[in-house]
Amino acid sequence: MKLKSVLIILLSTFCAVSVQSKTSHQEISFKAESRVFTQVGVQTGGDGTEPLPIHNRGDGNYYYYSEPLVVFGVWDNVPSDASQFWEDEAKAGGFWKFDLGLETPLSENVVLSTAFGYQFDSIEGDLTDGSGGKGYFGMSRKTFDTIAFYNLGQHRLGLGAAFHFSPKFIHKEYGSNFDLKSRYHFEDAFGIILQYDYLVNNNVSLGVRLTKISYDISKLTANYQSGDSFDNAEVNCTTNCKDLIEADSLGVHLTYRF
């Protein structure tokens, strides 16, 4: 649901910029020059919560569930009795990605793009266990991407590397008499990027990016309060810790060059 909405927004922006551009197609082309840029992207892919041990407030233990944590709701402008629902799930490869970077020419047709960014996805909704509480699950990380692009007029192709620093997933459940917060800590990760960009005008481009990356988990910490009782735990991963979470992503992005 959220991906469809943002894709519509980005495609509408693309069409609007195309109409407003007064420069002919013959004059528009990627150039090997130094330019600062900002970028916003929406993407999906990767694992949900299935590979993660989830705290059970009933007995204080952790369990792997066959189904991911999801949020349900009715479609906008559709009566609630119409039995039409949307389902929202946080993905390790999603959802929003913001970047600030620099393009540096390496040759007449080759440009090196480097960017620092922030990527996150989250869901929030009512708990379904009758407690009347709320639930939240979010994924976040800092990123550094370096991509070598080959310019082909209004098009360019890029191959590069992605570095994700301190990926962190947070699971929260809270209500009138309880508060649970679990933090999943992952090692820094390295991945590969394949990207295509189309230049709309001399400042704006729209692109598609594929990223292949996975995360090794290091530890899980949890803090649980129920009434006057407190329970704090820290669990270190001992087996099957490598590549626990696949964080691959496929998405679209809009780039503006200054």
N, C-alpha and C positions, 0 to 999 in steps of 0.2 A: 504494500500500500504506500509506504513512505517513499520507496524507490520510484514508483510510477509517478508520484506527484512531483518529485524533484526533477525527474527526467523531462517531464512536460515543461517545467520552468526553464530548464537549460535549453531545450530545443526552441522554446519561444524566444529566449534571449538570442539564440543563434540566428533565427529568422529576422528578428528586429534589427540586429546589427548588420546583417546582410543587406537589408533594404536600405538602411541609412548610409551605407558605405558609398561614397561618391568616386572612389578610385576604381578604374577598370581592372578586369582580371589580368590583363597583360602587365599592369604596373605592380600588382601585388605578388610578392614572393618573399620567402624566408631569406634573410641576409645574414652573412657571417659578421656579426657586430656585437659589441658588448652592450647588454641591456639588462636592467633590473626588471623582475616580473613578480606578480602575485597570482596565485592560482587557487581555485576552489574546485573540489571534485566530490562526486558521489559514487559509491561503489558497493559491491556486495560480493559475498563468497566466504569460504573458510568454514570452520567448525562453529557450532553453537556451544551450548554448555554440556553436551553429551559426554565428552571425555573427562569432565571435571567431577571430582567428588563434592557433592552438595550436602551441607549441614542439615540434619533433620532435627528440628526443635523438639520433637516428641521424645527422643531418647538421647540426644546429644551426639549421635554418631554421624559418620559421613557415608553417603551411598552414591553409586553411579545409577543414574536414571536412564531408561531407554528413550525417553522423550526429552527434548530440550525445554528450557524455561521459555514460555511464550506469554504474550498478552493478547487478550481477545477484546473485541469491541464491535459495535454495529457500524455499518457504513454511514457516512455523512448523508443527510437528506433522505434516509431510508427509515421508515417506521420500525421501531424496535421489535414489533411482532412479526416482521417480515422474514425472520429467520435467516438473514443474510449477515454474515460476520466477516471481519477481517482478522488476520492473525499476524502478529508482529514478533519477530525474534531478533535478538542481537547476534551479530556474526563477527567472528574474529577478523574478517577481511573488510568489514564495513566501518562506518557508513560515510561520515563526513571526513574530508581531508583538506586541510588548509596549508598552503606553502608560500614561502617568500624566498626568492632565489636570484641567481645571476647567470646570464648566458655569456660565455667567453668564446670568441672565434679561435679555432685551431688551424683552419685552412680556408680556402675559398668557399667550400661547400660543407664544412664540418664545424659544428658548434658543440661545446661542452656546457651542459646545464647542470648546475648544482643548486640544491634547495634544502632548507630546513623547514620542517612542518610538524603538524599535530593531527593525529587521526583518532576518531572515537566513534563509538556506537553505544546505544543504551535503550532500555525499555523500562517501563514503570507501569504498575497497575495494582488492582485489588487482589489480595490473597484469596484463594479459593478453599481454604481449610476451615472457614467459619469463624476465624479469629477476628474478623473485621479490620485486619491490618493491611498494610501496603507492602509491595515488593518492588525491588529495583535490581537490575543487573546492567553493568556498564563495562566497556572495554576501552582502554586508552593507551597511547604510546607516543613518544616523540620520534620523528623520522628525519633521516638525511638521505637524499637521493642524488645520485650523480649519473647522468645519461649523456652519451655521445649521439648527436643527431646528424643525419645526412640530409641536406636540403635538396628538395626536388620541386622548385618553384613554389606553388602554394601548398605543397605537401612536404612532409618530412617523416623519416623513420628513425627511431632511436632504440638503442640497446644500452642497458646500464645496470647499476647495482642499487639496492635498497638496504638501508641500515635502520633497524628499529631498536630504540633504546628504552630499556626498562618497561616492557609491556606489562600492564597491570589490569587485572580484571577484578571487579568488586561486586559482591552479591550482598544485598541488604534485605532484611525483613524487619518490620517494626509496627508496633501497635500501642495500645494504651498501657499495657503492662509488660511489654517485652521489646528487646532491641537486639538484633543480630547483625553483625558485619563481618563478612569473610573477605580476605584479600588473597588473590592468587598472584604470586610474583614469578616472573619469567626472566630468563637470561636475554641479554642483548642478542639480536638475530641479524643474519645476512641473507639477502634474497636477490632475485634477478627481475629486471623490468624490461618489458617490451612495449613500446609506445608508438602511436601514430597521431600526428597533428595535422589539422587543416587550417590554413591562415584565412580568416574572414576579412580582416583589413590589416593595415600595417601595425596595429596594436593588439588585436584580439585574435585568438585561435581557439578552436574546439578540438578536443582529442579523445582518444580511447587508450586506456592503459591496462595491461595485464601484469600482475605481480605474483611471483612464486616465492613463498617464504613460510617457515614454520618456527614454532617456539618450543624451547626446552624449559620445563618448569623447574623452579628451584625450591620454593616452599609455599606453604599455605598458612596464614594466620587467621584466627577467628576470635571475636569478642562477643559474648552473649550475656545479656542481662534479662532476668525474668523476676520481677518483683524486687526482693532484696538479695537475690542470689546472683553471683557473677561467675562466669566461666571463660577463661582465656586459654587458648591453645595455639601452639605452633608446631606444624608438621612438616618435616623435610622429606622430599621425594627420594626414594631409594632404588626403585626399579621402574623401567619403562618411562623414564623421564625425558628422553630425547624425542624431539618432534611430537610432543604430546598434542599440541594444537596446530592444525593446518590453518594458516592465515592468508591463503591465496585470495586474490581479489581481481575483479574485472569491473571497470567503471569508466565514467566519462568525466571530463574536467574542462573548465573554462579558464583561459589564461589571458591576463592583461599585462602588456609590456609598457614600461615607462620610457 
